[in-house]
């Protein structure tokens, strides 16, 4: 069975913003694995029919040692589960999951969401574009 991983830095995000994507993939016959840190929404992801795998991601930090560990967590998960393609959401997942996927022969699709508002400077004031 074709295996698709979907990653984010919170289960809350996947459940609230990617639930329909997960359900559509499952409905099409794909095996879906959610790779996210455990929180109160993790059980809800499992109830949708996808497999849940907990991963440790330092969501807001800039500690290079923790980030390297995140890369190796992803690497081991991809190696163990023989994932065909991964859908990544959120910046750290786009970086570390993609690198780990590459070294395991897994294709990656990266998404960038929630970048906020583009602002421009006019007469030293920030004005929404």
N, CA, C and O atoms as a GROMACS GRO file, in nm:
protein
  516
    1UNK      N    1   0.085  -0.118   0.000
    1UNK     CA    2   0.000   0.000   0.000
    1UNK      C    3   0.090   0.125   0.000
    1UNK      O    4   0.190   0.130   0.071
    2UNK      N    5   0.053   0.224  -0.079
    2UNK     CA    6   0.126   0.350  -0.088
    2UNK      C    7   0.113   0.424   0.044
    2UNK      O    8   0.002   0.442   0.094
    3UNK      N    9   0.225   0.465   0.101
    3UNK     CA   10   0.227   0.528   0.234
    3UNK      C   11   0.261   0.676   0.224
    3UNK      O   12   0.363   0.714   0.166
    4UNK      N   13   0.175   0.758   0.282
    4UNK     CA   14   0.194   0.903   0.283
    4UNK      C   15   0.207   0.950   0.427
    4UNK      O   16   0.120   0.924   0.510
    5UNK      N   17   0.317   1.021   0.455
    5UNK     CA   18   0.333   1.084   0.587
    5UNK      C   19   0.288   1.229   0.576
    5UNK      O   20   0.306   1.293   0.472
    6UNK      N   21   0.231   1.279   0.682
    6UNK     CA   22   0.192   1.419   0.688
    6UNK      C   23   0.250   1.473   0.819
    6UNK      O   24   0.225   1.417   0.926
    7UNK      N   25   0.328   1.581   0.810
    7UNK     CA   26   0.400   1.630   0.928
    7UNK      C   27   0.369   1.776   0.958
    7UNK      O   28   0.339   1.855   0.869
    8UNK      N   29   0.378   1.807   1.085
    8UNK     CA   30   0.358   1.943   1.134
    8UNK      C   31   0.422   1.953   1.271
    8UNK      O   32   0.468   1.853   1.326
    9UNK      N   33   0.424   2.073   1.327
    9UNK     CA   34   0.483   2.086   1.461
    9UNK      C   35   0.381   2.070   1.572
    9UNK      O   36   0.418   2.074   1.690
   10UNK      N   37   0.251   2.050   1.538
   10UNK     CA   38   0.150   2.018   1.640
   10UNK      C   39   0.041   1.929   1.580
   10UNK      O   40   0.006   1.943   1.462
   11UNK      N   41  -0.011   1.840   1.659
   11UNK     CA   42  -0.126   1.760   1.617
   11UNK      C   43  -0.248   1.849   1.599
   11UNK      O   44  -0.331   1.825   1.512
   12UNK      N   45  -0.258   1.952   1.681
   12UNK     CA   46  -0.368   2.047   1.673
   12UNK      C   47  -0.378   2.105   1.532
   12UNK      O   48  -0.487   2.114   1.476
   13UNK      N   49  -0.263   2.143   1.476
   13UNK     CA   50  -0.262   2.202   1.341
   13UNK      C   51  -0.314   2.100   1.238
   13UNK      O   52  -0.402   2.133   1.158
   14UNK      N   53  -0.260   1.979   1.241
   14UNK     CA   54  -0.304   1.879   1.143
   14UNK      C   55  -0.453   1.851   1.155
   14UNK      O   56  -0.523   1.842   1.055
   15UNK      N   57  -0.500   1.837   1.278
   15UNK     CA   58  -0.641   1.804   1.296
   15UNK      C   59  -0.731   1.919   1.250
   15UNK      O   60  -0.830   1.896   1.181
   16UNK      N   61  -0.697   2.041   1.285
   16UNK     CA   62  -0.784   2.154   1.254
   16UNK      C   63  -0.774   2.206   1.111
   16UNK      O   64  -0.871   2.259   1.057
   17UNK      N   65  -0.657   2.190   1.048
   17UNK     CA   66  -0.638   2.246   0.915
   17UNK      C   67  -0.614   2.144   0.805
   17UNK      O   68  -0.625   2.179   0.687
   18UNK      N   69  -0.582   2.019   0.838
   18UNK     CA   70  -0.553   1.918   0.736
   18UNK      C   71  -0.638   1.792   0.752
   18UNK      O   72  -0.611   1.690   0.688
   19UNK      N   73  -0.741   1.798   0.837
   19UNK     CA   74  -0.827   1.683   0.859
   19UNK      C   75  -0.890   1.635   0.728
   19UNK      O   76  -0.891   1.515   0.702
   20UNK      N   77  -0.941   1.725   0.648
   20UNK     CA   78  -1.005   1.686   0.522
   20UNK      C   79  -0.906   1.622   0.425
   20UNK      O   80  -0.941   1.530   0.352
   21UNK      N   81  -0.783   1.671   0.425
   21UNK     CA   82  -0.680   1.611   0.341
   21UNK      C   83  -0.652   1.468   0.387
   21UNK      O   84  -0.643   1.377   0.305
   22UNK      N   85  -0.638   1.449   0.516
   22UNK     CA   86  -0.613   1.315   0.572
   22UNK      C   87  -0.727   1.221   0.537
   22UNK      O   88  -0.704   1.109   0.491
   23UNK      N   89  -0.850   1.266   0.558
   23UNK     CA   90  -0.967   1.182   0.529
   23UNK      C   91  -0.976   1.147   0.380
   23UNK      O   92  -1.010   1.035   0.344
   24UNK      N   93  -0.946   1.244   0.293
   24UNK     CA   94  -0.951   1.220   0.149
   24UNK      C   95  -0.844   1.118   0.108
   24UNK      O   96  -0.870   1.031   0.025
   25UNK      N   97  -0.725   1.128   0.165
   25UNK     CA   98  -0.618   1.032   0.133
   25UNK      C   99  -0.655   0.891   0.179
   25UNK      O  100  -0.636   0.794   0.106
   26UNK      N  101  -0.709   0.881   0.299
   26UNK     CA  102  -0.751   0.751   0.350
   26UNK      C  103  -0.863   0.694   0.263
   26UNK      O  104  -0.864   0.575   0.231
   27UNK      N  105  -0.957   0.781   0.225
   27UNK     CA  106  -1.070   0.739   0.141
   27UNK      C  107  -1.022   0.687   0.004
   27UNK      O  108  -1.086   0.601  -0.056
   28UNK      N  109  -0.911   0.740  -0.044
   28UNK     CA  110  -0.854   0.697  -0.172
   28UNK      C  111  -0.770   0.570  -0.158
   28UNK      O  112  -0.718   0.518  -0.257
   29UNK      N  113  -0.758   0.519  -0.035
   29UNK     CA  114  -0.689   0.392  -0.014
   29UNK      C  115  -0.544   0.403   0.027
   29UNK      O  116  -0.474   0.302   0.031
   30UNK      N  117  -0.497   0.523   0.059
   30UNK     CA  118  -0.359   0.541   0.102
   30UNK      C  119  -0.344   0.513   0.251
   30UNK      O  120  -0.436   0.537   0.329
   31UNK      N  121  -0.228   0.463   0.289
   31UNK     CA  122  -0.194   0.455   0.430
   31UNK      C  123  -0.139   0.591   0.468
   31UNK      O  124  -0.048   0.642   0.402
   32UNK      N  125  -0.192   0.653   0.573
   32UNK     CA  126  -0.150   0.786   0.616
   32UNK      C  127  -0.090   0.777   0.755
   32UNK      O  128  -0.148   0.718   0.846
   33UNK      N  129   0.028   0.836   0.769
   33UNK     CA  130   0.096   0.842   0.898
   33UNK      C  131   0.115   0.989   0.935
   33UNK      O  132   0.175   1.065   0.859
   34UNK      N  133   0.064   1.028   1.049
   34UNK     CA  134   0.082   1.164   1.101
   34UNK      C  135   0.206   1.163   1.191
   34UNK      O  136   0.209   1.092   1.291
   35UNK      N  137   0.307   1.240   1.155
   35UNK     CA  138   0.430   1.250   1.232
   35UNK      C  139   0.433   1.388   1.295
   35UNK      O  140   0.468   1.487   1.230
   36UNK      N  141   0.396   1.394   1.422
   36UNK     CA  142   0.384   1.522   1.493
   36UNK      C  143   0.410   1.501   1.642
   36UNK      O  144   0.397   1.389   1.693
   37UNK      N  145   0.446   1.608   1.713
   37UNK     CA  146   0.458   1.595   1.859
   37UNK      C  147   0.321   1.563   1.920
   37UNK      O  148   0.218   1.611   1.873
   38UNK      N  149   0.322   1.484   2.024
   38UNK     CA  150   0.197   1.445   2.089
   38UNK      C  151   0.137   1.562   2.166
   38UNK      O  152   0.207   1.632   2.239
   39UNK      N  153   0.008   1.581   2.148
   39UNK     CA  154  -0.069   1.676   2.226
   39UNK      C  155  -0.212   1.622   2.238
   39UNK      O  156  -0.237   1.508   2.200
   40UNK      N  157  -0.304   1.702   2.288
   40UNK     CA  158  -0.439   1.651   2.312
   40UNK      C  159  -0.515   1.617   2.184
   40UNK      O  160  -0.619   1.551   2.191
   41UNK      N  161  -0.465   1.658   2.068
   41UNK     CA  162  -0.531   1.626   1.942
   41UNK      C  163  -0.475   1.501   1.875
   41UNK      O  164  -0.528   1.456   1.774
   42UNK      N  165  -0.370   1.445   1.929
   42UNK     CA  166  -0.307   1.326   1.869
   42UNK      C  167  -0.405   1.209   1.861
   42UNK      O  168  -0.410   1.140   1.760
   43UNK      N  169  -0.482   1.188   1.966
   43UNK     CA  170  -0.580   1.079   1.966
   43UNK      C  171  -0.685   1.102   1.858
   43UNK      O  172  -0.734   1.007   1.798
   44UNK      N  173  -0.720   1.228   1.834
   44UNK     CA  174  -0.820   1.260   1.730
   44UNK      C  175  -0.766   1.226   1.592
   44UNK      O  176  -0.842   1.184   1.504
   45UNK      N  177  -0.635   1.243   1.572
   45UNK     CA  178  -0.576   1.204   1.444
   45UNK      C  179  -0.587   1.053   1.425
   45UNK      O  180  -0.622   1.006   1.316
   46UNK      N  181  -0.559   0.978   1.530
   46UNK     CA  182  -0.571   0.832   1.522
   46UNK      C  183  -0.715   0.791   1.494
   46UNK      O  184  -0.739   0.696   1.420
   47UNK      N  185  -0.810   0.862   1.555
   47UNK     CA  186  -0.951   0.831   1.534
   47UNK      C  187  -0.996   0.856   1.390
   47UNK      O  188  -1.095   0.799   1.344
   48UNK      N  189  -0.922   0.943   1.318
   48UNK     CA  190  -0.954   0.966   1.177
   48UNK      C  191  -0.918   0.845   1.090
   48UNK      O  192  -0.969   0.828   0.980
   49UNK      N  193  -0.829   0.762   1.143
   49UNK     CA  194  -0.788   0.643   1.069
   49UNK      C  195  -0.643   0.643   1.027
   49UNK      O  196  -0.598   0.551   0.959
   50UNK      N  197  -0.569   0.745   1.066
   50UNK     CA  198  -0.426   0.746   1.031
   50UNK      C  199  -0.344   0.698   1.150
   50UNK      O  200  -0.388   0.703   1.265
   51UNK      N  201  -0.224   0.653   1.121
   51UNK     CA  202  -0.132   0.612   1.227
   51UNK      C  203  -0.065   0.737   1.282
   51UNK      O  204  -0.031   0.828   1.206
   52UNK      N  205  -0.046   0.742   1.412
   52UNK     CA  206   0.018   0.855   1.476
   52UNK      C  207   0.157   0.814   1.522
   52UNK      O  208   0.173   0.711   1.588
   53UNK      N  209   0.259   0.895   1.488
   53UNK     CA  210   0.395   0.874   1.538
   53UNK      C  211   0.440   1.004   1.604
   53UNK      O  212   0.442   1.110   1.542
   54UNK      N  213   0.476   0.993   1.731
   54UNK     CA  214   0.522   1.107   1.809
   54UNK      C  215   0.666   1.141   1.771
   54UNK      O  216   0.749   1.052   1.755
   55UNK      N  217   0.694   1.270   1.756
   55UNK     CA  218   0.830   1.316   1.728
   55UNK      C  219   0.857   1.438   1.814
   55UNK      O  220   0.768   1.518   1.839
   56UNK      N  221   0.980   1.451   1.859
   56UNK     CA  222   1.020   1.564   1.942
   56UNK      C  223   1.072   1.676   1.852
   56UNK      O  224   1.175   1.660   1.787
   57UNK      N  225   1.001   1.788   1.850
   57UNK     CA  226   1.041   1.905   1.772
   57UNK      C  227   1.045   2.025   1.865
   57UNK      O  228   0.946   2.055   1.932
   58UNK      N  229   1.158   2.093   1.870
   58UNK     CA  230   1.170   2.218   1.946
   58UNK      C  231   1.105   2.327   1.862
   58UNK      O  232   1.171   2.388   1.777
   59UNK      N  233   0.977   2.351   1.885
   59UNK     CA  234   0.896   2.431   1.795
   59UNK      C  235   0.945   2.574   1.774
   59UNK      O  236   0.948   2.622   1.661
   60UNK      N  237   0.982   2.641   1.878
   60UNK     CA  238   1.019   2.782   1.863
   60UNK      C  239   1.166   2.809   1.886
   60UNK      O  240   1.210   2.923   1.872
   61UNK      N  241   1.242   2.708   1.920
   61UNK     CA  242   1.381   2.728   1.957
   61UNK      C  243   1.475   2.733   1.839
   61UNK      O  244   1.440   2.701   1.726
   62UNK      N  245   1.598   2.776   1.870
   62UNK     CA  246   1.702   2.785   1.768
   62UNK      C  247   1.827   2.710   1.814
   62UNK      O  248   1.939   2.748   1.781
   63UNK      N  249   1.807   2.604   1.891
   63UNK     CA  250   1.918   2.524   1.941
   63UNK      C  251   1.959   2.424   1.834
   63UNK      O  252   1.882   2.335   1.801
   64UNK      N  253   2.080   2.439   1.777
   64UNK     CA  254   2.121   2.349   1.668
   64UNK      C  255   2.129   2.202   1.708
   64UNK      O  256   2.105   2.115   1.625
   65UNK      N  257   2.163   2.174   1.833
   65UNK     CA  258   2.170   2.035   1.878
   65UNK      C  259   2.031   1.972   1.875
   65UNK      O  260   2.015   1.860   1.828
   66UNK      N  261   1.931   2.044   1.925
   66UNK     CA  262   1.793   1.993   1.922
   66UNK      C  263   1.744   1.977   1.778
   66UNK      O  264   1.671   1.882   1.748
   67UNK      N  265   1.782   2.069   1.690
   67UNK     CA  266   1.740   2.059   1.551
   67UNK      C  267   1.805   1.940   1.481
   67UNK      O  268   1.740   1.875   1.399
   68UNK      N  269   1.929   1.911   1.512
   68UNK     CA  270   1.995   1.794   1.454
   68UNK      C  271   1.926   1.667   1.504
   68UNK      O  272   1.909   1.571   1.428
   69UNK      N  273   1.887   1.666   1.631
   69UNK     CA  274   1.813   1.551   1.684
   69UNK      C  275   1.681   1.534   1.610
   69UNK      O  276   1.641   1.421   1.580
   70UNK      N  277   1.613   1.644   1.579
   70UNK     CA  278   1.488   1.637   1.504
   70UNK      C  279   1.510   1.572   1.368
   70UNK      O  280   1.432   1.488   1.325
   71UNK      N  281   1.618   1.611   1.300
   71UNK     CA  282   1.652   1.549   1.172
   71UNK      C  283   1.668   1.398   1.188
   71UNK      O  284   1.613   1.322   1.108
   72UNK      N  285   1.743   1.355   1.290
   72UNK     CA  286   1.764   1.211   1.309
   72UNK      C  287   1.637   1.138   1.349
   72UNK      O  288   1.619   1.022   1.313
   73UNK      N  289   1.547   1.203   1.424
   73UNK     CA  290   1.417   1.142   1.455
   73UNK      C  291   1.341   1.114   1.325
   73UNK      O  292   1.290   1.004   1.304
   74UNK      N  293   1.334   1.216   1.239
   74UNK     CA  294   1.267   1.198   1.110
   74UNK      C  295   1.335   1.087   1.029
   74UNK      O  296   1.268   1.002   0.972
   75UNK      N  297   1.467   1.089   1.025
   75UNK     CA  298   1.542   0.990   0.948
   75UNK      C  299   1.505   0.848   0.991
   75UNK      O  300   1.476   0.763   0.906
   76UNK      N  301   1.505   0.822   1.121
   76UNK     CA  302   1.472   0.688   1.172
   76UNK      C  303   1.327   0.650   1.140
   76UNK      O  304   1.299   0.535   1.105
   77UNK      N  305   1.238   0.746   1.151
   77UNK     CA  306   1.096   0.717   1.121
   77UNK      C  307   1.081   0.679   0.974
   77UNK      O  308   1.013   0.582   0.942
   78UNK      N  309   1.143   0.754   0.884
   78UNK     CA  310   1.131   0.724   0.741
   78UNK      C  311   1.197   0.591   0.707
   78UNK      O  312   1.145   0.515   0.625
   79UNK      N  313   1.308   0.564   0.766
   79UNK     CA  314   1.378   0.438   0.740
   79UNK      C  315   1.295   0.318   0.787
   79UNK      O  316   1.284   0.218   0.716
   80UNK      N  317   1.236   0.329   0.906
   80UNK     CA  318   1.159   0.219   0.964
   80UNK      C  319   1.027   0.195   0.890
   80UNK      O  320   0.986   0.080   0.873
   81UNK      N  321   0.960   0.300   0.847
   81UNK     CA  322   0.823   0.288   0.796
   81UNK      C  323   0.810   0.283   0.645
   81UNK      O  324   0.699   0.267   0.594
   82UNK      N  325   0.918   0.296   0.572
   82UNK     CA  326   0.914   0.286   0.425
   82UNK      C  327   0.806   0.377   0.365
   82UNK      O  328   0.718   0.331   0.292
   83UNK      N  329   0.815   0.504   0.396
   83UNK     CA  330   0.718   0.604   0.351
   83UNK      C  331   0.751   0.644   0.208
   83UNK      O  332   0.867   0.667   0.174
   84UNK      N  333   0.649   0.652   0.123
   84UNK     CA  334   0.668   0.685  -0.018
   84UNK      C  335   0.679   0.836  -0.042
   84UNK      O  336   0.763   0.881  -0.119
   85UNK      N  337   0.593   0.912   0.025
   85UNK     CA  338   0.593   1.057   0.008
   85UNK      C  339   0.552   1.122   0.139
   85UNK      O  340   0.475   1.065   0.216
   86UNK      N  341   0.606   1.242   0.164
   86UNK     CA  342   0.570   1.314   0.285
   86UNK      C  343   0.519   1.453   0.249
   86UNK      O  344   0.574   1.522   0.163
   87UNK      N  345   0.413   1.493   0.315
   87UNK     CA  346   0.358   1.628   0.304
   87UNK      C  347   0.400   1.703   0.429
   87UNK      O  348   0.358   1.667   0.540
   88UNK      N  349   0.482   1.806   0.414
   88UNK     CA  350   0.534   1.879   0.529
   88UNK      C  351   0.467   2.015   0.542
   88UNK      O  352   0.450   2.087   0.444
   89UNK      N  353   0.431   2.047   0.663
   89UNK     CA  354   0.374   2.177   0.696
   89UNK      C  355   0.458   2.234   0.810
   89UNK      O  356   0.505   2.157   0.895
   90UNK      N  357   0.477   2.359   0.816
   90UNK     CA  358   0.554   2.433   0.915
   90UNK      C  359   0.704   2.431   0.883
   90UNK      O  360   0.754   2.332   0.830
   91UNK      N  361   0.774   2.538   0.914
   91UNK     CA  362   0.913   2.557   0.868
   91UNK      C  363   1.013   2.448   0.906
   91UNK      O  364   1.083   2.397   0.819
   92UNK      N  365   1.021   2.411   1.034
   92UNK     CA  366   1.120   2.310   1.072
   92UNK      C  367   1.093   2.177   1.006
   92UNK      O  368   1.187   2.106   0.968
   93UNK      N  369   0.968   2.141   0.991
   93UNK     CA  370   0.933   2.017   0.922
   93UNK      C  371   0.974   2.024   0.776
   93UNK      O  372   1.025   1.926   0.721
   94UNK      N  373   0.953   2.138   0.713
   94UNK     CA  374   0.994   2.153   0.573
   94UNK      C  375   1.144   2.130   0.557
   94UNK      O  376   1.186   2.074   0.455
   95UNK      N  377   1.222   2.170   0.653
   95UNK     CA  378   1.368   2.154   0.643
   95UNK      C  379   1.411   2.014   0.683
   95UNK      O  380   1.468   1.941   0.601
   96UNK      N  381   1.385   1.975   0.807
   96UNK     CA  382   1.443   1.851   0.860
   96UNK      C  383   1.374   1.726   0.806
   96UNK      O  384   1.440   1.624   0.784
   97UNK      N  385   1.246   1.731   0.786
   97UNK     CA  386   1.176   1.617   0.730
   97UNK      C  387   1.218   1.596   0.585
   97UNK      O  388   1.237   1.483   0.541
   98UNK      N  389   1.234   1.705   0.510
   98UNK     CA  390   1.276   1.694   0.371
   98UNK      C  391   1.415   1.634   0.359
   98UNK      O  392   1.439   1.548   0.274
   99UNK      N  393   1.507   1.680   0.444
   99UNK     CA  394   1.643   1.623   0.440
   99UNK      C  395   1.642   1.475   0.475
   99UNK      O  396   1.705   1.394   0.406
  100UNK      N  397   1.570   1.439   0.580
  100UNK     CA  398   1.562   1.298   0.620
  100UNK      C  399   1.496   1.214   0.512
  100UNK      O  400   1.540   1.102   0.484
  101UNK      N  401   1.392   1.268   0.451
  101UNK     CA  402   1.324   1.196   0.344
  101UNK      C  403   1.418   1.173   0.226
  101UNK      O  404   1.421   1.064   0.169
  102UNK      N  405   1.494   1.275   0.190
  102UNK     CA  406   1.588   1.263   0.078
  102UNK      C  407   1.686   1.148   0.100
  102UNK      O  408   1.710   1.069   0.008
  103UNK      N  409   1.741   1.138   0.219
  103UNK     CA  410   1.839   1.034   0.248
  103UNK      C  411   1.777   0.894   0.256
  103UNK      O  412   1.848   0.793   0.260
  104UNK      N  413   1.644   0.888   0.259
  104UNK     CA  414   1.574   0.760   0.260
  104UNK      C  415   1.502   0.732   0.129
  104UNK      O  416   1.430   0.633   0.118
  105UNK      N  417   1.520   0.818   0.030
  105UNK     CA  418   1.454   0.797  -0.099
  105UNK      C  419   1.306   0.828  -0.098
  105UNK      O  420   1.232   0.782  -0.185
  106UNK      N  421   1.262   0.907  -0.002
  106UNK     CA  422   1.122   0.947   0.010
  106UNK      C  423   1.102   1.082  -0.057
  106UNK      O  424   1.181   1.174  -0.035
  107UNK      N  425   0.998   1.095  -0.137
  107UNK     CA  426   0.968   1.223  -0.201
  107UNK      C  427   0.903   1.316  -0.098
  107UNK      O  428   0.834   1.271  -0.006
  108UNK      N  429   0.925   1.447  -0.114
  108UNK     CA  430   0.869   1.546  -0.022
  108UNK      C  431   0.788   1.650  -0.097
  108UNK      O  432   0.823   1.692  -0.208
  109UNK      N  433   0.679   1.690  -0.034
  109UNK     CA  434   0.600   1.803  -0.082
  109UNK      C  435   0.591   1.900   0.034
  109UNK      O  436   0.530   1.871   0.137
  110UNK      N  437   0.652   2.017   0.017
  110UNK     CA  438   0.657   2.115   0.125
  110UNK      C  439   0.552   2.223   0.104
  110UNK      O  440   0.526   2.267  -0.008
  111UNK      N  441   0.493   2.264   0.214
  111UNK     CA  442   0.390   2.367   0.214
  111UNK      C  443   0.429   2.475   0.312
  111UNK      O  444   0.480   2.448   0.421
  112UNK      N  445   0.406   2.597   0.273
  112UNK     CA  446   0.432   2.709   0.362
  112UNK      C  447   0.300   2.781   0.382
  112UNK      O  448   0.242   2.835   0.288
  113UNK      N  449   0.253   2.781   0.506
  113UNK     CA  450   0.125   2.844   0.538
  113UNK      C  451   0.144   2.939   0.655
  113UNK      O  452   0.237   2.923   0.735
  114UNK      N  453   0.058   3.036   0.666
  114UNK     CA  454   0.060   3.125   0.781
  114UNK      C  455   0.176   3.220   0.784
  114UNK      O  456   0.234   3.245   0.890
  115UNK      N  457   0.212   3.276   0.669
  115UNK     CA  458   0.324   3.369   0.666
  115UNK      C  459   0.285   3.508   0.711
  115UNK      O  460   0.372   3.596   0.722
  116UNK      N  461   0.160   3.531   0.737
  116UNK     CA  462   0.119   3.660   0.787
  116UNK      C  463   0.091   3.758   0.674
  116UNK      O  464   0.062   3.719   0.561
  117UNK      N  465   0.100   3.885   0.707
  117UNK     CA  466   0.066   3.993   0.614
  117UNK      C  467   0.194   4.053   0.557
  117UNK      O  468   0.290   4.077   0.630
  118UNK      N  469   0.194   4.076   0.427
  118UNK     CA  470   0.305   4.144   0.363
  118UNK      C  471   0.291   4.293   0.393
  118UNK      O  472   0.185   4.352   0.368
  119UNK      N  473   0.395   4.353   0.445
  119UNK     CA  474   0.392   4.496   0.478
  119UNK      C  475   0.493   4.570   0.392
  119UNK      O  476   0.596   4.515   0.354
  120UNK      N  477   0.463   4.695   0.364
  120UNK     CA  478   0.558   4.780   0.294
  120UNK      C  479   0.577   4.908   0.375
  120UNK      O  480   0.489   4.948   0.451
  121UNK      N  481   0.690   4.969   0.358
  121UNK     CA  482   0.718   5.091   0.432
  121UNK      C  483   0.682   5.211   0.346
  121UNK      O  484   0.728   5.224   0.233
  122UNK      N  485   0.597   5.299   0.402
  122UNK     CA  486   0.559   5.423   0.335
  122UNK      C  487   0.576   5.534   0.438
  122UNK      O  488   0.509   5.535   0.541
  123UNK      N  489   0.663   5.626   0.408
  123UNK     CA  490   0.689   5.738   0.499
  123UNK      C  491   0.716   5.690   0.641
  123UNK      O  492   0.663   5.745   0.737
  124UNK      N  493   0.799   5.589   0.653
  124UNK     CA  494   0.843   5.534   0.782
  124UNK      C  495   0.732   5.473   0.865
  124UNK      O  496   0.747   5.456   0.986
  125UNK      N  497   0.623   5.439   0.803
  125UNK     CA  498   0.514   5.368   0.870
  125UNK      C  499   0.490   5.238   0.796
  125UNK      O  500   0.508   5.230   0.674
  126UNK      N  501   0.450   5.136   0.870
  126UNK     CA  502   0.417   5.009   0.807
  126UNK      C  503   0.273   5.016   0.759
  126UNK      O  504   0.182   5.045   0.835
  127UNK      N  505   0.256   4.988   0.631
  127UNK     CA  506   0.125   4.992   0.569
  127UNK      C  507   0.100   4.857   0.505
  127UNK      O  508   0.183   4.811   0.426
  128UNK      N  509  -0.012   4.791   0.536
  128UNK     CA  510  -0.041   4.663   0.470
  128UNK      C  511  -0.048   4.680   0.319
  128UNK      O  512  -0.106   4.776   0.269
  129UNK      N  513   0.012   4.586   0.248
  129UNK     CA  514   0.009   4.592   0.099
  129UNK      C  515  -0.121   4.544   0.044
  129UNK      O  516  -0.139   4.543  -0.077
   0.00000   0.00000   0.00000
